[in-house]
Amino acid sequence: MFGVFLLLSVAANIRSFCNGQTVPATSTDGSGIAILLTSQVGGYVVFECPVVPQSPQADAGIRPVVVRWTKDGQTVFTSSNGALTTDERYDGRTSIVESSEFSGIVATAVNVSSLRESDTGDYECHVTYSVGIIPQPSTPSLLPSKSSPRSSTAPSTLTVYGPGTPSEGVRFRLNVQGGDVMSIPPINQTRMEHESVHFSCVKEDPESTVQWYKDGVPLDDLPSLNGRFHVTPEGSLDVYDAAFKDNGFYSCRIVSAKGTLSAGAFLNVQYKAKIVYSPAEVFLAFGKPGTLDCHFHANPPLTKIRWEKDGFLFDTYNVPEVYHKLNGSLYFNRVRKEHGGKYTCTPFNDLGTEGPSTPMDVIVQHPPKLITVPKVVYFRNLGDNVTMPCEAERFDNKDPAIVWQKADGGSLFNPRVTVTGGNLTLTDVRSEDRGVYRCVASNIAATISVETELIVEENLFHRKHFDVHVNSTDKNIVAYWKRPYSLCTVWSRDMSSVTSNWNATTTSSEGKAILWNLDADGEYEIMVSCRDETSGESLFSRSILTRPKESIRSSQDSRKGGIASADYGPLEVRVQSSGTGYNVSWTIGNHSSEKRVKRYVVKWYDAVDGKELGSASTAANDRHIVIELAGGKTYGIRVTATTADGRHTPVGSSSFQTPAAAVAASAPSTAFTKYYYMALFGLMVAGFVMLCCSCRGDGR
């Protein structure tokens, strides 16, 4: 039974390699099992010995304790207690292949690298088990034993061989090819810095050529090795005065009439921990996090770093908010003035240290601070000028450098652009000037920036807009819009103001905002802008003209009572249907003030949701015709007067409903059109049927 078990285990678990390639197993005669392993000179192979799986009760069951491999009857590898001992012929060429099942107990597989032609031969593995209390099995035991394990309570050992006679184990046949080109390949080397290194690469044919590479690059092309290596007549490589930069993979390539063969090995140069770079000055930003690095190399790896400040030990455990990072750097959670000074660092590894760094003068400097910033958005018409201010505070008798950039990468080298003391002035605004501008202030400690956007109003109303709605009370105006828009700004301007500039009233990410402290007699235009995270530019809503409700009621009451204001008391806005649309007319209460009117603006909107539908400007007339209004709906009309001095004053407003019949009369009835086309289609079908019948009659 145990022989059957080993046969199944070998079939399932034994793997053979040829430079990483799996080779099928083959069987020999009935004397045992031979696993054929094929590789080449300089390659590798894995000898994996099958074992009985460990019992779930490891302390009282069966487990392997010694695995022994022999070659031609002589022991070459022995694995016991997690350690591997090898014959001197394999020194530096063997390693354990970890087994998750027996990790830390015994190695069941051995990797042999840098194979030589002399490694060819027959190998055999033998396993010694520790036998303790064996649980009562439901099936016969797979392991033969000289005494009954069921009655044994004291652990013992049992050597198990492979199938066949008791003198045989699991056998491997290793065939190493390429010996006629290369007899001895290079093996891995570990050397101390400044020592010499020898990589073997012995060619069989004296007429063959040998080329050496480091990490795939010919040695002749590496300036760091210039004058420090020599290739012997047999093909081996000598490297003199090894340096830490020499670490890497070295390979030799032999080209002969019998073929081409390559083999390689790693060089590991060890040295004391050393400083490789030490800046004279390091600037840290006051009040911000900062890092002071120690630039070093270490092989073996770093074990500790000693820091000193102004000649004294700098222990981070005694300094608040200063920590050691995993790479040994100092991390300042919040830089303060007292952190300035001269620092040195000394790295250590298992071999020691080559000494401290040169002093690094840490200078704590205030980062730039902007005291004047531009507005979030500037609105300008074509041909206007715009100045965007940007000023930084002076620290340590030094002014931060201020530069302006365009966020889309556009050039600011233009005769229309000037920068004076950090202020950007753009004259004769054009359509291509629109976009996001960035003011960048920097000093040696840090860099900060602020953004603003220039909107050319000619382009503003040609963009794709989203809808915004407003609700007015006697105390505020509530604007709301659909999400998702991450961060939006609500803009407003008082239409009765002389300048009538847009002002950023509030910001919101909730899809609504409330406007407070409004003039009860004022009329406001409301608009919302939301920044597009992809392009950086703003998306704008349509604008809505509104006023607080109390102001609206007062205006309506004054009209009903016939009371006019001192200058522009609104009397009446009239709407009458005409042949082409609706005639809007109005009058001004004070005729002397009417002479000062430069133009009137007429706006019409949906009286239900307040959405503006259109607007028109007329020069000092008292009427305007509105066309293309749908029938059966209620509309609002609002008229505003603009005087020569730039004042915007509401004249009045009115609402009216368009008759459905008027709309119906202006176009053919939908039902009539439908029946008309149905009748026409029926006549066409009937004619087609009659034509077909006539043709068939002629055929008879």
VOKE-927542 format. One record per residue (C-alpha): residue number from 0; x, y, z. Coordinates in nm, 2 decimals, padded with zeros to 4 digits. Last residue first. Example, Ala and Ser with C-alpha at 12.3 -4.5 7.8 and 13.67 -1.06 7.14 Angstrom:
<sites>
1/01.37/-00.11/00.71
0/01.23/-00.45/00.78
</sites>
This chain:
<sites>
699/-05.73/03.68/-06.92
698/-05.42/03.91/-06.88
697/-05.62/04.22/-06.95
696/-05.84/04.15/-06.65
695/-05.53/04.10/-06.43
694/-05.41/04.45/-06.53
693/-05.74/04.61/-06.45
692/-05.75/04.44/-06.11
691/-05.40/04.58/-06.03
690/-05.50/04.93/-06.13
689/-05.81/04.92/-05.92
688/-05.61/04.82/-05.62
687/-05.36/05.11/-05.67
686/-05.64/05.36/-05.70
685/-05.80/05.24/-05.38
684/-05.47/05.27/-05.19
683/-05.41/05.63/-05.32
682/-05.76/05.73/-05.23
681/-05.72/05.60/-04.88
680/-05.39/05.79/-04.83
679/-05.56/06.11/-04.93
678/-05.84/06.05/-04.68
677/-05.60/05.98/-04.40
676/-05.40/06.29/-04.49
675/-05.70/06.51/-04.46
674/-05.82/06.34/-04.15
673/-05.49/06.42/-03.97
672/-05.49/06.78/-04.09
671/-05.84/06.84/-03.97
670/-05.75/06.70/-03.63
669/-05.45/06.93/-03.60
668/-05.65/07.23/-03.71
667/-05.47/07.45/-03.95
666/-05.27/07.74/-03.80
665/-05.33/08.10/-03.69
664/-05.69/08.03/-03.59
663/-05.58/07.78/-03.32
662/-05.35/08.04/-03.17
661/-05.62/08.30/-03.15
660/-05.87/08.04/-03.02
659/-05.64/07.96/-02.72
658/-05.65/08.32/-02.60
657/-05.32/08.46/-02.47
656/-05.33/08.55/-02.10
655/-05.20/08.87/-01.96
654/-04.96/09.00/-01.69
653/-04.83/09.35/-01.64
652/-04.52/09.53/-01.53
651/-04.40/09.89/-01.47
650/-04.15/10.15/-01.55
649/-03.86/10.00/-01.35
648/-03.56/10.23/-01.32
647/-03.21/10.16/-01.44
646/-02.97/10.45/-01.40
645/-02.68/10.49/-01.65
644/-02.66/10.87/-01.66
643/-02.84/10.88/-02.00
642/-03.14/10.70/-01.85
641/-03.23/10.33/-01.87
640/-03.60/10.24/-01.84
639/-03.73/09.90/-01.74
638/-04.05/09.73/-01.87
637/-04.18/09.39/-01.74
636/-04.43/09.17/-01.91
635/-04.58/08.85/-01.76
634/-04.73/08.57/-01.95
633/-05.03/08.34/-01.89
632/-05.09/08.05/-02.13
631/-05.38/07.95/-02.37
630/-05.19/08.03/-02.69
629/-04.82/08.01/-02.74
628/-04.62/08.34/-02.79
627/-04.43/08.38/-03.11
626/-04.44/08.77/-03.13
625/-04.39/09.06/-02.89
624/-04.45/09.41/-03.04
623/-04.29/09.70/-02.86
622/-04.42/10.04/-02.75
621/-04.32/10.37/-02.58
620/-04.00/10.44/-02.77
619/-03.68/10.59/-02.63
618/-03.45/10.33/-02.81
617/-03.60/09.98/-02.79
616/-03.43/09.69/-02.62
615/-03.57/09.33/-02.64
614/-03.61/09.04/-02.40
613/-03.71/08.67/-02.42
612/-03.86/08.37/-02.24
611/-03.76/08.44/-01.88
610/-03.87/08.16/-01.64
609/-04.10/08.30/-01.36
608/-04.25/07.96/-01.30
607/-04.62/08.04/-01.36
606/-04.60/08.39/-01.52
605/-04.37/08.26/-01.80
604/-04.16/08.56/-01.89
603/-04.14/08.87/-02.11
602/-03.87/09.14/-02.09
601/-03.89/09.49/-02.24
600/-03.58/09.71/-02.20
599/-03.63/10.09/-02.26
598/-03.36/10.33/-02.39
597/-03.19/10.66/-02.33
596/-03.46/10.81/-02.10
595/-03.39/11.17/-02.01
594/-03.68/11.31/-02.20
593/-03.92/11.08/-02.01
592/-03.81/11.26/-01.69
591/-03.98/11.58/-01.80
590/-04.29/11.38/-01.88
589/-04.33/11.25/-01.53
588/-04.57/10.96/-01.51
587/-04.42/10.76/-01.79
586/-04.64/10.57/-02.03
585/-04.64/10.21/-02.16
584/-04.71/09.99/-02.47
583/-04.68/09.62/-02.55
582/-04.85/09.51/-02.88
581/-04.90/09.14/-02.90
580/-04.83/08.93/-03.21
579/-04.85/08.96/-03.59
578/-05.21/09.08/-03.63
577/-05.23/09.26/-03.30
576/-05.33/09.16/-02.94
575/-05.31/09.43/-02.68
574/-05.08/09.46/-02.38
573/-05.08/09.77/-02.16
572/-04.82/09.88/-01.90
571/-04.96/10.15/-01.68
570/-04.87/10.43/-01.45
569/-04.52/10.37/-01.32
568/-04.39/10.67/-01.11
567/-04.07/10.76/-01.28
566/-03.94/11.07/-01.11
565/-04.10/11.15/-00.79
564/-04.30/10.83/-00.77
563/-04.65/10.81/-00.92
562/-04.97/10.76/-00.73
561/-05.27/10.65/-00.94
560/-05.41/10.44/-00.65
559/-05.41/10.12/-00.85
558/-05.06/10.19/-00.98
557/-04.92/10.27/-00.64
556/-05.07/09.95/-00.50
555/-04.90/09.74/-00.78
554/-04.56/09.89/-00.70
553/-04.61/09.84/-00.33
552/-04.70/09.48/-00.39
551/-04.39/09.42/-00.60
550/-04.17/09.59/-00.34
549/-04.32/09.37/-00.07
548/-04.25/09.06/-00.29
547/-03.88/09.12/-00.31
546/-03.76/09.17/-00.67
545/-03.70/08.95/-00.97
544/-03.51/08.93/-01.31
543/-03.39/08.58/-01.38
542/-03.06/08.49/-01.55
541/-03.00/08.16/-01.72
540/-02.76/07.94/-01.55
539/-02.38/07.94/-01.60
538/-02.12/07.67/-01.62
537/-01.78/07.79/-01.51
536/-01.44/07.69/-01.64
535/-01.20/07.45/-01.48
534/-01.22/07.22/-01.78
533/-01.29/06.89/-01.60
532/-01.41/07.02/-01.26
531/-01.67/07.24/-01.42
530/-01.73/07.53/-01.18
529/-02.09/07.63/-01.11
528/-02.23/07.97/-01.19
527/-02.58/08.09/-01.08
526/-02.77/08.40/-01.20
525/-03.01/08.66/-01.04
524/-03.10/09.00/-01.18
523/-03.24/09.22/-00.90
522/-03.50/09.49/-00.88
521/-03.48/09.72/-00.59
520/-03.74/09.88/-00.37
519/-03.70/09.64/-00.08
518/-03.32/09.67/-00.11
517/-03.18/09.33/-00.03
516/-03.02/09.23/00.30
515/-03.04/08.85/00.23
514/-03.00/08.62/-00.07
513/-03.08/08.25/00.02
512/-02.91/07.96/-00.16
511/-03.01/07.64/-00.33
510/-02.85/07.33/-00.49
509/-02.67/07.21/-00.18
508/-02.32/07.30/-00.27
507/-02.36/07.67/-00.20
506/-02.18/08.01/-00.24
505/-02.31/08.35/-00.17
504/-02.36/08.70/-00.32
503/-02.08/08.71/-00.58
502/-02.16/09.06/-00.73
501/-02.24/09.14/-01.09
500/-02.20/09.51/-01.17
499/-02.50/09.75/-01.22
498/-02.29/10.06/-01.22
497/-02.58/10.31/-01.17
496/-02.78/10.08/-00.96
495/-03.15/10.02/-01.03
494/-03.08/09.68/-01.19
493/-02.92/09.56/-00.87
492/-02.69/09.27/-00.96
491/-02.68/08.92/-00.84
490/-02.45/08.62/-00.86
489/-02.49/08.29/-00.68
488/-02.18/08.08/-00.67
487/-02.18/07.70/-00.71
486/-01.97/07.42/-00.56
485/-02.04/07.05/-00.66
484/-02.31/07.08/-00.92
483/-02.53/06.77/-00.93
482/-02.79/06.92/-00.88
481/-03.09/07.12/-01.00
480/-03.13/07.48/-00.92
479/-03.25/07.70/-00.63
478/-03.26/08.08/-00.56
477/-03.43/08.21/-00.25
476/-03.49/08.59/-00.24
475/-03.51/08.76/00.10
474/-03.72/08.97/00.34
473/-04.05/09.05/00.17
472/-04.05/08.71/00.01
471/-03.93/08.59/-00.33
470/-03.89/08.24/-00.47
469/-03.64/08.19/-00.75
468/-03.57/07.93/-01.02
467/-03.25/07.84/-01.20
466/-03.22/07.65/-01.53
465/-02.90/07.53/-01.69
464/-02.73/07.71/-01.97
463/-02.54/07.60/-02.28
462/-02.33/07.89/-02.39
461/-02.42/08.18/-02.62
460/-02.53/08.40/-02.34
459/-02.19/08.42/-02.18
458/-02.00/08.46/-02.50
457/-02.08/08.83/-02.54
456/-02.05/08.87/-02.16
455/-01.67/08.79/-02.18
454/-01.62/08.60/-01.86
453/-01.28/08.61/-01.69
452/-01.22/08.36/-01.42
451/-01.02/08.38/-01.10
450/-00.77/08.14/-00.94
449/-00.55/08.16/-00.63
448/-00.20/08.01/-00.59
447/00.05/07.90/-00.32
446/00.42/07.80/-00.34
445/00.65/07.71/-00.05
444/00.98/07.77/00.13
443/01.20/07.92/-00.14
442/00.93/08.17/-00.23
441/00.62/08.15/-00.43
440/00.31/08.34/-00.54
439/00.10/08.20/-00.83
438/-00.20/08.40/-00.97
437/-00.41/08.17/-01.19
436/-00.64/08.28/-01.47
435/-00.94/08.08/-01.58
434/-01.10/08.15/-01.92
433/-01.21/08.43/-02.16
432/-00.94/08.61/-02.35
431/-01.03/08.45/-02.68
430/-01.35/08.66/-02.70
429/-01.16/08.99/-02.68
428/-01.09/09.24/-02.40
427/-00.93/09.57/-02.51
426/-00.69/09.59/-02.22
425/-00.58/09.32/-01.98
424/-00.42/09.42/-01.65
423/-00.26/09.17/-01.41
422/-00.16/09.30/-01.07
421/00.15/09.14/-00.91
420/00.34/09.47/-00.88
419/00.26/09.55/-01.24
418/00.18/09.28/-01.49
417/00.08/09.39/-01.84
416/-00.13/09.21/-02.11
415/-00.24/09.38/-02.43
414/00.10/09.35/-02.58
413/00.07/08.97/-02.54
412/00.29/08.71/-02.38
411/00.01/08.56/-02.16
410/00.03/08.22/-02.34
409/-00.25/07.97/-02.31
408/-00.18/07.67/-02.08
407/-00.55/07.61/-02.01
406/-00.51/07.75/-01.65
405/-00.36/08.08/-01.78
404/-00.07/08.18/-01.56
403/00.03/08.49/-01.37
402/00.35/08.52/-01.17
401/00.43/08.65/-00.83
400/00.77/08.60/-00.66
399/00.76/08.64/-00.29
398/00.90/08.97/-00.15
397/01.19/08.94/00.09
396/01.26/09.14/00.40
395/01.20/08.83/00.62
394/00.84/08.83/00.50
393/00.65/09.06/00.26
392/00.28/08.99/00.22
391/00.16/08.89/-00.13
390/-00.05/09.10/-00.37
389/-00.28/08.99/-00.65
388/-00.52/09.24/-00.83
387/-00.70/09.15/-01.15
386/-00.74/09.45/-01.38
385/-00.99/09.45/-01.66
384/-01.04/09.66/-01.97
383/-01.34/09.67/-02.20
382/-01.34/09.61/-02.58
381/-01.59/09.32/-02.57
380/-01.79/09.33/-02.25
379/-01.65/09.22/-01.91
378/-01.76/09.00/-01.63
377/-01.49/08.91/-01.37
376/-01.52/08.60/-01.16
375/-01.38/08.48/-00.82
374/-01.25/08.83/-00.75
373/-00.87/08.88/-00.74
372/-00.67/08.84/-00.42
371/-00.50/09.10/-00.20
370/-00.32/08.99/00.12
369/-00.18/08.66/-00.02
368/00.06/08.49/00.22
367/00.38/08.33/00.09
366/00.54/08.07/00.32
365/00.73/08.19/00.62
364/01.08/08.06/00.64
363/01.25/07.82/00.88
362/01.61/07.76/00.77
361/01.76/07.42/00.84
360/02.14/07.43/00.79
359/02.26/07.08/00.70
358/02.59/06.99/00.86
357/02.80/06.74/00.67
356/02.67/06.38/00.71
355/02.79/06.15/00.98
354/03.04/05.86/00.96
353/03.12/05.55/00.76
352/02.88/05.34/00.97
351/02.86/04.99/01.12
350/02.86/04.65/00.95
349/02.51/04.56/01.08
348/02.38/04.89/00.96
347/02.41/05.25/01.08
346/02.33/05.60/00.95
345/02.46/05.92/01.10
344/02.26/06.24/01.05
343/02.37/06.61/01.10
342/02.15/06.91/01.17
341/02.23/07.28/01.20
340/01.95/07.50/01.32
339/01.58/07.59/01.27
338/01.32/07.39/01.46
337/01.29/07.68/01.71
336/01.10/07.88/01.45
335/00.82/07.63/01.43
334/00.73/07.36/01.17
333/00.41/07.17/01.23
332/00.41/06.79/01.20
331/00.79/06.79/01.16
330/00.91/06.46/01.01
329/01.27/06.36/01.05
328/01.39/06.10/00.79
327/01.50/05.75/00.90
326/01.33/05.56/00.62
325/01.05/05.45/00.85
324/00.98/05.81/00.95
323/01.11/05.95/01.29
322/00.88/06.20/01.45
321/00.86/06.56/01.56
320/00.54/06.70/01.71
319/00.69/06.75/02.06
318/01.06/06.71/02.10
317/01.18/06.47/02.38
316/01.10/06.14/02.19
315/01.25/06.30/01.88
314/01.59/06.27/02.03
313/01.83/06.53/01.88
312/02.17/06.45/02.03
311/02.37/06.78/02.06
310/02.61/06.95/01.82
309/02.37/07.21/01.69
308/02.11/06.94/01.62
307/02.22/06.57/01.61
306/02.04/06.28/01.45
305/02.14/05.91/01.48
304/01.99/05.67/01.23
303/01.92/05.30/01.29
302/01.94/04.95/01.14
301/01.98/05.03/00.77
300/02.00/04.73/00.53
299/02.31/04.52/00.47
298/02.39/04.70/00.25
297/02.33/05.07/00.33
296/02.30/05.39/00.12
295/02.23/05.73/00.26
294/02.04/06.06/00.21
293/01.91/06.17/00.54
292/01.59/06.37/00.48
291/01.44/06.66/00.67
290/01.06/06.67/00.62
289/00.81/06.95/00.68
288/00.45/07.00/00.78
287/00.33/07.37/00.77
286/00.34/07.65/01.03
285/00.67/07.79/00.90
284/00.77/07.64/00.56
283/01.10/07.45/00.57
282/01.42/07.55/00.38
281/01.71/07.31/00.37
280/02.07/07.44/00.33
279/02.41/07.28/00.27
278/02.25/06.97/00.12
277/02.40/06.63/00.22
276/02.43/06.35/-00.04
275/02.57/05.99/-00.03
274/02.60/05.93/00.34
273/02.72/05.58/00.42
272/02.61/05.26/00.59
271/02.90/05.01/00.59
270/02.95/04.80/00.29
269/02.82/04.49/00.11
268/02.85/04.41/-00.26
267/02.61/04.15/-00.38
266/02.69/04.02/-00.73
265/02.43/03.80/-00.90
264/02.50/03.52/-01.14
263/02.48/03.45/-01.52
262/02.48/03.19/-01.79
261/02.45/03.21/-02.17
260/02.52/02.95/-02.44
259/02.56/02.97/-02.82
258/02.63/02.68/-03.05
257/02.88/02.42/-03.15
256/03.08/02.66/-03.37
255/03.12/02.88/-03.07
254/02.95/03.18/-02.90
253/02.98/03.21/-02.53
252/02.76/03.47/-02.34
251/02.85/03.56/-01.99
250/02.61/03.71/-01.74
249/02.64/03.95/-01.45
248/02.33/04.05/-01.25
247/02.36/04.35/-01.02
246/02.56/04.53/-00.75
245/02.85/04.73/-00.89
244/02.72/05.06/-00.76
243/02.83/04.96/-00.41
242/03.19/04.95/-00.53
241/03.42/04.65/-00.59
240/03.79/04.74/-00.61
239/03.86/04.49/-00.90
238/03.62/04.29/-01.11
237/03.76/03.96/-01.26
236/03.56/03.78/-01.53
235/03.61/03.42/-01.66
234/03.64/03.35/-02.03
233/03.94/03.10/-02.04
232/04.16/03.39/-02.17
231/04.06/03.60/-01.87
230/03.82/03.89/-01.89
229/03.94/04.20/-01.69
228/03.74/04.46/-01.49
227/03.82/04.79/-01.32
226/03.94/05.01/-01.60
225/03.59/05.14/-01.69
224/03.34/04.98/-01.45
223/03.15/05.30/-01.38
222/03.17/05.40/-01.75
221/02.95/05.11/-01.85
220/02.95/05.04/-02.23
219/03.25/04.81/-02.22
218/03.06/04.59/-01.96
217/02.79/04.52/-02.22
216/02.44/04.60/-02.09
215/02.19/04.32/-02.00
214/02.20/04.38/-01.62
213/02.58/04.36/-01.64
212/02.71/04.19/-01.95
211/03.01/03.98/-02.05
210/03.10/03.86/-02.40
209/03.30/03.54/-02.47
208/03.42/03.42/-02.81
207/03.49/03.06/-02.91
206/03.83/02.95/-03.05
205/03.95/02.80/-02.73
204/03.64/02.57/-02.73
203/03.54/02.44/-02.39
202/03.47/02.78/-02.23
201/03.51/02.85/-01.86
200/03.29/03.12/-01.71
199/03.39/03.17/-01.35
198/03.30/03.51/-01.19
197/03.58/03.65/-00.96
196/03.53/03.96/-00.74
195/03.80/04.18/-00.58
194/03.74/04.36/-00.25
193/03.69/04.74/-00.23
192/03.33/04.69/-00.08
191/03.28/04.36/00.08
190/03.19/04.06/-00.14
189/02.89/03.83/-00.20
188/02.90/03.62/-00.52
187/02.64/03.42/-00.70
186/02.78/03.15/-00.94
185/02.94/03.17/-01.28
184/02.93/02.88/-01.52
183/03.19/02.60/-01.55
182/03.21/02.37/-01.85
181/03.07/02.59/-02.13
180/03.03/02.49/-02.50
179/03.07/02.11/-02.49
178/02.90/02.11/-02.15
177/02.58/02.24/-02.30
176/02.34/01.98/-02.15
175/02.29/01.88/-01.79
174/02.09/01.55/-01.75
173/01.96/01.47/-01.40
172/01.80/01.13/-01.34
171/01.60/01.14/-01.02
170/01.52/00.84/-00.79
169/01.28/00.81/-00.50
168/01.44/00.57/-00.25
167/01.60/00.22/-00.28
166/01.76/-00.01/-00.02
165/01.42/-00.14/00.09
164/01.36/-00.30/-00.25
163/01.10/-00.15/-00.47
162/00.89/00.15/-00.40
161/01.05/00.44/-00.22
160/01.21/00.42/00.12
159/01.08/00.51/00.46
158/01.30/00.56/00.76
157/01.10/00.54/01.09
156/01.17/00.74/01.41
155/01.02/00.70/01.75
154/00.77/00.89/01.97
153/00.66/00.72/02.29
152/00.29/00.61/02.31
151/00.30/00.30/02.10
150/00.00/00.06/02.10
149/-00.14/00.18/01.77
148/00.21/00.21/01.63
147/00.24/-00.17/01.61
146/00.61/-00.25/01.57
145/00.82/-00.28/01.26
144/00.61/-00.03/01.07
143/00.46/-00.01/00.72
142/00.29/00.32/00.65
141/-00.04/00.35/00.46
140/-00.24/00.23/00.75
139/-00.55/00.03/00.68
138/-00.87/00.23/00.66
137/-01.08/00.39/00.94
136/-00.77/00.50/01.11
135/-00.72/00.50/01.49
134/-00.51/00.81/01.55
133/-00.13/00.75/01.55
132/00.06/00.83/01.87
131/00.41/00.92/01.77
130/00.62/00.85/01.46
129/00.89/01.10/01.36
128/00.97/01.04/00.99
127/01.29/00.99/00.80
126/01.28/01.06/00.43
125/01.52/00.93/00.16
124/01.60/01.10/-00.18
123/01.79/00.96/-00.47
122/02.00/01.13/-00.74
121/02.15/00.98/-01.06
120/02.40/01.18/-01.26
119/02.48/01.50/-01.44
118/02.62/01.76/-01.19
117/02.96/01.74/-01.37
116/02.81/01.93/-01.66
115/02.77/02.22/-01.43
114/02.45/02.38/-01.30
113/02.46/02.74/-01.18
112/02.15/02.66/-00.96
111/02.04/02.37/-00.73
110/01.70/02.42/-00.57
109/01.61/02.18/-00.29
108/01.26/02.04/-00.21
107/01.13/01.87/00.11
106/01.29/02.11/00.36
105/01.22/02.02/00.72
104/01.04/02.16/01.02
103/01.02/02.54/00.97
102/00.78/02.51/00.68
101/00.64/02.16/00.65
100/00.30/02.24/00.49
99/00.39/02.57/00.33
98/00.69/02.42/00.17
97/00.98/02.65/00.11
96/01.23/02.57/-00.16
95/01.56/02.56/00.02
94/01.87/02.69/-00.16
93/02.18/02.54/-00.33
92/02.46/02.69/-00.54
91/02.69/02.86/-00.30
90/02.86/02.54/-00.21
89/02.75/02.25/-00.43
88/03.08/02.07/-00.47
87/03.14/02.13/-00.10
86/02.86/01.88/-00.02
85/02.55/02.04/00.13
84/02.38/02.11/00.46
83/02.03/02.25/00.48
82/01.86/02.38/00.79
81/01.49/02.37/00.90
80/01.55/02.11/01.17
79/01.70/01.87/00.91
78/01.77/01.88/00.54
77/02.07/01.68/00.40
76/02.22/01.73/00.06
75/02.51/01.55/-00.12
74/02.51/01.20/00.04
73/02.71/00.96/-00.18
72/02.55/00.66/-00.35
71/02.58/00.80/-00.71
70/02.42/01.12/-00.58
69/02.23/01.11/-00.25
68/01.95/01.32/-00.11
67/01.85/01.31/00.26
66/01.53/01.44/00.42
65/01.52/01.44/00.80
64/01.23/01.52/01.04
63/00.92/01.42/00.84
62/00.60/01.41/01.03
61/00.37/01.15/01.17
60/00.12/01.20/01.45
59/00.11/01.30/01.82
58/00.23/01.66/01.80
57/00.11/01.71/01.45
56/-00.25/01.61/01.52
55/-00.37/01.70/01.18
54/-00.12/01.45/01.05
53/00.14/01.58/00.81
52/00.11/01.46/00.45
51/00.35/01.17/00.37
50/00.65/01.29/00.18
49/00.75/01.34/-00.19
48/01.10/01.47/-00.25
47/01.14/01.77/-00.47
46/01.47/01.82/-00.65
45/01.45/02.15/-00.82
44/01.68/02.23/-01.12
43/01.88/02.53/-01.24
42/02.06/02.67/-01.54
41/02.43/02.76/-01.59
40/02.50/02.45/-01.80
39/02.17/02.32/-01.93
38/01.86/02.15/-01.78
37/01.68/01.81/-01.80
36/01.53/01.62/-01.51
35/01.40/01.26/-01.57
34/01.23/01.12/-01.26
33/01.33/00.76/-01.20
32/01.08/00.53/-01.03
31/01.20/00.19/-00.90
30/01.32/-00.16/-00.99
29/01.02/-00.22/-01.21
28/01.19/-00.07/-01.51
27/01.22/00.30/-01.57
26/00.95/00.56/-01.57
25/00.93/00.91/-01.73
24/00.84/01.25/-01.58
23/00.75/01.53/-01.82
22/00.97/01.84/-01.82
21/00.86/02.17/-01.68
20/01.05/02.48/-01.80
19/01.22/02.71/-01.55
18/01.56/02.67/-01.70
17/01.48/02.30/-01.74
16/01.26/02.20/-01.45
15/01.12/01.89/-01.29
14/00.80/01.86/-01.09
13/00.71/01.58/-00.85
12/00.37/01.64/-00.68
11/00.09/01.44/-00.84
10/00.26/01.15/-01.01
9/00.51/01.12/-00.72
8/00.24/01.12/-00.46
7/00.04/00.85/-00.65
6/00.35/00.62/-00.67
5/00.43/00.69/-00.31
4/00.08/00.58/-00.21
3/00.10/00.27/-00.42
2/00.43/00.18/-00.25
1/00.28/00.24/00.08
0/00.00/00.00/00.00
</sites>
